[in-house]
Amino acid sequence: MYGVVLWRAPQGRKAVIWCENHGELALYEGDAATPSFEAGDAVSFDLDQGRRMRVAFNLKVIEPQRSPGLGAALGKMAKMGAQKATPPSPGPVALRA
């Protein structure tokens, strides 16, 4: 699956990802082998549909800083109320060979 990192923990091993299918958000909890990534990066990952949440694993950055303001825009929408705003689009994710 593809998505955009909305939030990354300061230590860099945890993240919240907005998924391409606009379903529930996915939680990523990496380990020592976690690739370097930032909020706004377009990523690919495998997804496990857990009982309580979606869990991302095998994270790979495919386009750094594809949508750097997406997390802030979604937060602003939440404060305004969803009925008053149109969701931002991260745009198509261009895959690189």
C-alpha positions in Angstrom: 0.0 0.0 0.0 1.0 3.6 -0.4 0.5 6.6 1.9 1.9 9.8 3.4 3.5 10.1 6.8 1.3 12.5 8.8 3.3 12.5 12.0 6.6 11.0 13.2 7.8 10.6 16.7 10.9 12.6 17.6 12.9 9.3 18.0 11.9 8.5 14.4 10.7 5.0 15.0 6.9 5.6 15.3 4.6 7.2 12.7 1.0 7.7 11.7 0.3 7.2 8.0 -2.6 8.4 5.9 -3.3 5.4 3.5 -4.0 5.7 -0.2 -7.5 4.1 0.2 -8.5 6.9 2.7 -9.5 4.2 5.2 -8.4 4.2 8.8 -4.9 5.6 9.5 -2.1 3.2 10.0 0.4 3.1 12.8 4.0 2.3 12.1 6.4 1.1 14.9 9.9 0.4 13.6 13.0 -1.0 15.0 16.8 -0.4 14.7 16.5 -1.1 10.9 13.9 1.6 10.4 14.7 3.8 7.4 15.0 7.5 7.8 11.7 9.3 7.1 9.9 12.6 7.9 6.3 13.8 8.1 5.2 14.5 4.5 7.2 11.7 2.9 5.3 9.4 0.5 5.9 5.8 1.6 5.1 2.2 0.5 4.4 -0.4 3.2 2.7 -3.7 3.9 -0.4 -3.5 6.1 -1.8 -5.7 8.8 -5.5 -5.3 9.7 -5.3 -5.8 13.4 -8.3 -6.0 15.8 -8.0 -2.4 16.9 -5.9 -0.7 14.3 -4.1 -0.9 11.1 -0.4 -1.6 11.5 2.2 -0.7 8.8 5.4 -2.6 8.3 8.2 -2.9 5.7 8.1 0.9 5.3 10.1 2.4 2.4 10.3 6.0 1.4 9.4 6.4 -2.2 9.3 10.3 -2.5 10.7 12.5 0.3 8.5 15.5 1.2 5.8 14.7 -1.3 3.1 16.4 0.9 4.9 18.2 3.8 1.8 20.2 4.9 -0.7 17.4 4.8 -0.7 16.6 8.5 -1.2 20.3 9.4 -3.9 20.7 6.8 -5.9 17.8 8.2 -5.5 19.1 11.7 -6.8 22.5 10.6 -9.8 20.7 9.0 -10.6 18.8 12.2 -10.7 22.1 14.1 -13.0 23.7 11.5 -15.3 20.7 11.3 -15.3 18.3 8.4 -18.5 19.6 6.9 -16.9 23.1 6.3 -13.8 22.0 4.5 -12.7 19.9 1.5 -10.0 17.4 2.4 -6.6 18.1 0.9 -5.2 15.7 -1.6 -1.7 14.4 -1.4 -1.9 14.1 -5.1 -0.8 11.1 -7.1 2.4 9.4 -5.8 4.9 9.1 -8.6 6.9 5.9 -8.4 10.5 6.1 -9.2 12.4 3.2 -10.8 
